[in-house]
Amino acid sequence: MDSSSPHRKGQQAEAVEATIATAEAQMEEQLNATVTSESPNLQNAQQVKFEWLPIKCNHYLMFGHEGTFCRKKEMVRKEWRPIQKEEHAVLAIIPLTSQPKNPEEEIWIAWRPSACIVNILSQSEQMVHCQVTQLSTNEDFCITFQRQPLWTDLYDIAQEMTFAWSIIGDFNSVIYRADRQGGSEVTDYELEDMTNFTEMCELQEINWSGSYYSWTNKTIRSRIDRAFYNAYWWETFDYTHTNYLTNALSDHTPPSASSFPYF
């Protein structure tokens, strides 16, 4: 018996394993028509004829479909996003006279129902006084919108106020001499109403941004629109800022206040 037979059989087995490995490697890259097997003492190249070839995707590098029909090639990442429901603001038009003839005789108040509840407590010829409940914190505060100041009505509200209170609107009065540009100079008499009102009601004007002068007739510019807050306001809200918007439909620059509660 040839002693070299077991050794030769081992070489043939290695050659078969090498052939299989080579074929698998070629299938992963590209199916060729020639398969080469190598061993230390044997090298053999054999032509292979395939009855059929599997379809390969050049994009996904997998068998079973063509790149033209590859879903992953045109796959768009999808994200779940909650549907935002459209919310309509509530608009209350408060007439200041029994038979208003133009918008200047009305005060418009708008709010989002999901953010707050607004109850009108009182109104007069020049102002509307409201109580507001902020739904996110369940905090109550009062806000007074006015067109022209009726000092007696404002004093009465201030004396009974036990909530955070903001009063915002047209005071038609100045508090500093620099509050008017053009026309006659501001007199001491003109400063008395606003000065006495803020001191007796313990109101403060906070930080603001925007135009300094809030009213103009193209000749005179004056700062007569303001926003004031009482001491209870600072106990309820951590931060409040007033921004004077651009005047569009009026000769006034309306102040807009933003507040954030304590958490």
C-alpha positions in Angstrom: 0.0 0.0 0.0 1.4 3.4 -1.0 2.3 5.3 2.2 1.8 8.5 0.4 -1.9 7.9 -0.2 -3.2 9.3 3.1 -1.0 12.4 2.5 -2.3 12.8 -1.0 -5.9 12.3 0.2 -5.3 15.1 2.8 -4.1 17.4 0.0 -7.2 16.7 -2.1 -9.4 17.4 0.9 -7.6 20.8 1.4 -8.1 21.5 -2.3 -11.8 20.8 -2.1 -12.1 23.2 0.9 -10.1 25.8 -0.9 -12.4 25.5 -3.9 -15.5 25.9 -1.8 -14.1 28.9 0.0 -13.0 30.5 -3.3 -16.4 29.9 -4.8 -18.2 31.5 -1.8 -15.9 34.5 -1.9 -16.5 34.9 -5.6 -20.3 34.7 -5.1 -20.1 37.5 -2.6 -18.4 39.8 -5.1 -19.3 38.6 -8.6 -20.1 35.2 -10.1 -17.3 34.2 -12.5 -17.3 31.5 -15.1 -14.0 30.1 -13.9 -13.2 28.5 -10.6 -9.6 28.0 -9.6 -8.6 25.6 -6.8 -5.1 25.6 -5.4 -3.1 23.4 -3.0 0.6 23.1 -2.3 1.1 20.5 -5.0 -1.9 21.0 -7.2 -3.5 23.9 -9.1 -6.6 23.4 -11.2 -8.7 25.8 -13.2 -12.1 24.7 -14.4 -14.7 26.4 -16.5 -18.1 26.5 -14.9 -21.3 26.9 -16.9 -24.3 28.2 -14.8 -27.8 27.2 -15.8 -29.0 30.3 -14.1 -27.5 33.1 -12.1 -29.1 34.7 -8.9 -30.2 38.3 -9.2 -28.0 40.6 -7.2 -28.7 44.1 -6.0 -25.7 46.4 -6.6 -27.0 48.9 -4.1 -27.8 46.7 -1.1 -25.2 44.0 -2.1 -27.6 41.2 -1.5 -29.1 38.5 -3.8 -32.8 38.2 -4.6 -33.6 41.5 -6.4 -32.2 44.1 -8.8 -31.0 47.5 -7.7 -33.8 49.1 -9.8 -36.4 47.6 -7.5 -34.4 48.0 -4.3 -36.7 49.4 -1.5 -33.8 50.5 0.6 -32.4 52.6 -2.2 -35.4 54.9 -2.1 -36.4 54.4 1.5 -37.4 57.6 3.3 -37.0 57.8 7.0 -40.3 58.2 8.7 -40.8 60.0 12.0 -43.8 60.0 14.3 -45.1 63.4 15.0 -48.3 64.3 16.9 -51.0 66.0 14.9 -51.3 69.6 16.0 -55.0 70.5 16.2 -55.8 73.9 14.9 -57.0 76.2 17.7 -59.1 79.3 17.2 -58.7 82.2 19.5 -61.7 83.6 21.4 -62.4 87.3 20.5 -64.4 89.5 22.7 -65.4 92.9 21.4 -66.3 95.2 24.2 -68.3 98.3 23.3 -67.3 101.3 25.4 -70.4 103.3 24.5 -74.0 102.2 24.0 -73.9 102.7 20.3 -70.2 102.5 19.1 -69.7 104.1 15.7 -66.1 103.1 15.0 -63.4 100.7 16.4 -62.0 103.5 18.6 -65.1 103.1 20.8 -64.4 99.4 21.4 -61.8 97.3 23.1 -61.0 93.9 21.5 -59.7 91.1 23.8 -58.5 87.8 22.3 -57.2 84.7 24.1 -56.5 81.0 23.5 -59.1 78.8 25.3 -56.4 76.1 25.9 -54.2 78.6 27.7 -56.5 80.6 29.9 -60.0 81.4 31.0 -61.1 85.1 30.9 -63.9 86.5 32.9 -64.9 90.2 32.5 -65.5 91.6 36.0 -66.4 95.2 35.1 -66.2 97.8 32.4 -66.7 101.5 31.9 -66.5 104.0 29.1 -62.8 103.8 28.9 -61.7 100.4 30.3 -62.4 96.7 30.7 -61.3 94.9 33.9 -60.8 91.1 33.7 -59.9 88.1 35.8 -57.7 85.5 34.1 -57.0 81.9 35.1 -53.9 80.4 33.6 -54.7 76.8 33.0 -51.1 75.4 33.0 -50.6 76.7 36.6 -54.1 77.3 37.8 -53.0 80.8 38.9 -55.4 83.7 38.9 -54.5 87.3 38.0 -56.3 90.4 36.9 -55.6 92.6 33.9 -57.2 95.9 33.0 -57.3 97.2 29.5 -58.0 100.9 29.0 -58.3 103.5 26.3 -58.3 106.6 28.4 -57.6 106.7 32.2 -60.5 107.2 34.6 -58.4 107.6 37.7 -61.3 107.1 40.2 -62.2 103.7 38.7 -58.6 102.6 38.7 -58.1 103.7 42.4 -61.2 101.7 43.4 -59.8 98.6 41.7 -56.4 99.0 43.3 -57.9 99.3 46.8 -59.7 95.9 46.5 -57.0 94.1 44.6 -55.7 90.9 46.2 -54.4 89.2 43.0 -51.6 89.8 40.7 -52.7 92.8 38.7 -51.5 94.3 35.4 -52.9 97.4 33.9 -52.0 98.1 30.2 -53.1 100.6 27.6 -53.3 104.2 26.7 -53.0 106.5 29.8 -52.9 109.7 27.8 -50.5 111.0 30.4 -46.7 111.2 30.8 -44.7 110.4 33.8 -41.3 111.8 32.8 -40.3 115.0 31.0 -38.6 113.0 28.3 -41.9 111.3 27.4 -42.7 113.9 24.8 -40.7 115.0 21.8 -41.9 118.0 19.8 -44.6 120.5 20.7 -44.7 122.2 24.1 -42.5 121.1 27.0 -43.9 118.8 29.7 -45.0 120.7 32.7 -45.1 119.7 36.4 -48.9 119.7 36.3 -48.9 117.1 33.5 -46.7 114.7 35.6 -49.0 114.8 38.7 -51.7 112.4 37.5 -49.5 109.5 36.6 -47.0 110.0 39.4 -49.8 110.1 42.1 -51.5 107.1 40.5 -48.4 104.8 40.4 -47.4 105.8 44.0 -50.8 105.4 45.6 -51.6 102.1 43.8 -48.0 100.8 44.3 -47.5 100.0 40.7 -44.2 99.6 38.8 -43.2 99.7 35.2 -41.0 96.8 34.2 -38.2 96.3 31.6 -39.4 96.8 28.1 -38.1 96.8 24.5 -39.1 98.5 21.3 -39.9 102.1 20.4 -39.7 104.5 23.3 -42.5 106.7 22.0 -45.8 105.0 21.7 -47.9 107.6 19.9 -47.3 110.1 17.2 -49.2 112.5 14.9 -46.1 112.8 12.7 -45.2 116.1 14.4 -45.2 115.2 18.1 -44.1 111.9 19.6 -45.1 110.9 23.1 -44.9 107.9 25.5 -48.4 107.5 26.8 -49.0 103.7 26.4 -47.6 101.7 29.3 -47.9 98.5 31.3 -47.8 98.5 35.1 -47.8 95.7 37.6 -48.5 95.5 41.3 -46.5 93.7 44.1 -48.6 90.5 43.9 -47.5 90.1 40.3 -43.9 89.5 41.3 -45.0 86.8 43.7 -46.9 85.0 40.9 -44.6 85.4 37.9 -40.9 84.8 37.8 -40.2 86.9 34.6 -42.2 89.5 32.8 -41.2 91.6 29.8 -43.0 94.2 27.8 -42.4 94.6 24.1 -43.7 97.6 22.1 -45.0 96.3 18.7 -45.1 98.1 15.4 -48.0 100.4 14.9 -50.0 99.4 11.8 -53.7 100.1 12.1 -53.4 102.9 14.7 -51.3 105.9 15.6 -50.3 104.0 18.8 -47.6 101.5 19.3 -49.3 98.8 21.4 -47.4 97.2 24.3 -47.4 93.4 24.5 -46.5 91.7 27.9 -45.1 88.2 28.3 -44.9 86.5 31.7 -43.6 83.2 33.0 -44.8 81.7 36.3 -42.7 80.3 39.1 -42.2 76.5 38.9 
